[in-house]
Amino acid sequence: LEDKIKVESEDIILDAIKSKRKIILISAHYGNWEIIGTFNSLKYKPMTNVGRPLNNKYLNADLRKSRNANGAKMLDKNEAAKGLIKALKSDRMI
C-alpha cells in the first residue's frame, strides 16, 4: 500500500503518535477513502471509522468485513458517538 498511497504532512501524524496525543482525521467521501482505515491501521496505529451501512444487508456484511480488516473498526454513523469516545480512550485513531 505504501507504494500506492502518498501521505501529505506525515510528520504531523508521526509527531502526534510520538506525543501520545489523540488523533482525529476528517475526510470527504471521494477517491479511495475506503482504504484509509486499513492503511492507517497497518502503518500508524489502529483506526476506528464512521460510515453508513449499505441498504443491501447481504452486501453490507461483506463491506463491514472488508472495512474491519487489519485492525480497523467500522462504526455505523447512527450509533457512533459512544464508539468514538471509547476508541479515543483506547488510543485508537478516529
Stockholm file with secondary structure:
# STOCKHOLM 1.0

chainA/1-94         LEDKIKVESEDIILDAIKSKRKIILISAHYGNWEIIGTFNSLKYKPMTNVGRPLNNKYLNADLRKSRNANGAKMLDKNEAAKGLIKALKSDRMI
#=GR chainA/1-94 SS CTTTCCCTTHHHHHHHHHTTCCCCCCCCSCTTGGGHHHHHHHHTSCBEEEECCCSSHHHHHHHHHHHTGGGCEEEEGGGHHHHHHHHHHTTCBC
#=GC SS_cons        CTTTCCCTTHHHHHHHHHTTCCCCCCCCSCTTGGGHHHHHHHHTSCBEEEECCCSSHHHHHHHHHHHTGGGCEEEEGGGHHHHHHHHHHTTCBC
//
